[in-house]
């Protein structure tokens, strides 16, 4: 939720189903500029899908890589142990 999404909600309430009324706010160029140029998290509407509900954690890069290595070691030592002898 940010200023841009609040504005979209306001406009949609007044003009339901009229994309031309909100296009200037939701267009991809605004999203790109927010993340690649200005860093302003308030100036664009961010897109996300239902997969957002599946995210359980946001690890650091170090935690992510260590977890992947740990899981790979467990597979190698467990299920693939015979192949490693």
C-alpha positions as CSV (number, residue, x, y, z in Angstrom):
1,X,0.0,0.0,0.0
2,X,1.4,3.4,-1.0
3,X,0.3,6.8,-2.3
4,X,-0.1,5.6,-5.9
5,X,-2.2,2.6,-5.0
6,X,-4.4,4.8,-2.7
7,X,-4.9,7.1,-5.7
8,X,-5.8,4.2,-8.0
9,X,-8.4,3.0,-5.4
10,X,-9.9,6.4,-5.2
11,X,-10.2,6.8,-9.0
12,X,-11.5,3.2,-9.5
13,X,-14.3,4.0,-6.9
14,X,-15.3,7.0,-9.0
15,X,-14.8,5.4,-12.5
16,X,-15.1,1.6,-12.1
17,X,-13.7,-0.4,-15.1
18,X,-12.2,2.6,-16.8
19,X,-8.5,1.7,-17.2
20,X,-7.9,5.0,-19.1
21,X,-8.6,6.8,-15.8
22,X,-5.8,5.0,-13.9
23,X,-3.4,4.2,-16.7
24,X,-1.1,7.1,-16.0
25,X,-0.5,5.7,-12.5
26,X,-0.3,1.9,-13.2
27,X,1.7,1.9,-16.4
28,X,4.9,-0.1,-16.4
29,X,7.1,2.9,-17.0
30,X,6.3,4.3,-13.5
31,X,7.2,0.9,-12.0
32,X,10.5,0.8,-13.9
33,X,11.4,4.3,-12.9
34,X,10.6,3.7,-9.3
35,X,13.0,0.8,-9.1
36,X,15.7,1.7,-11.6
37,X,15.9,5.4,-11.3
38,X,14.3,7.2,-8.4
39,X,14.0,4.5,-5.6
40,X,10.7,6.2,-4.8
41,X,8.4,3.5,-3.4
42,X,5.4,5.8,-3.4
43,X,5.3,6.8,-7.0
44,X,4.1,3.5,-8.7
45,X,1.8,0.6,-8.2
46,X,3.7,-2.7,-7.7
47,X,2.5,-5.9,-9.3
48,X,2.3,-9.2,-7.6
49,X,0.4,-12.4,-8.0
50,X,-1.0,-15.1,-5.7
51,X,2.5,-16.5,-5.2
52,X,3.1,-13.8,-2.7
53,X,0.9,-15.8,-0.3
54,X,3.4,-18.7,-0.5
55,X,6.4,-16.7,0.8
56,X,7.3,-17.9,4.2
57,X,10.6,-16.1,4.8
58,X,12.9,-13.6,3.2
59,X,16.4,-14.9,4.0
60,X,19.7,-13.0,3.4
61,X,21.8,-14.2,0.5
62,X,24.1,-15.9,3.0
63,X,21.2,-17.7,4.7
64,X,19.8,-18.7,1.3
65,X,23.1,-20.2,0.0
66,X,23.9,-21.9,3.3
67,X,20.4,-23.5,3.3
68,X,20.8,-24.7,-0.3
69,X,24.2,-26.2,0.5
70,X,22.8,-27.9,3.6
71,X,19.9,-29.4,1.7
72,X,22.2,-30.6,-1.1
73,X,24.5,-32.2,1.4
74,X,21.6,-34.0,3.0
75,X,20.4,-35.4,-0.3
76,X,24.0,-36.5,-1.2
77,X,24.6,-38.2,2.2
78,X,21.1,-39.7,2.4
79,X,19.5,-40.7,-0.9
80,X,22.7,-40.7,-3.0
81,X,25.0,-42.2,-0.3
82,X,25.4,-45.5,-2.3
83,X,26.6,-43.6,-5.4
84,X,29.3,-41.7,-3.4
85,X,31.1,-44.9,-2.2
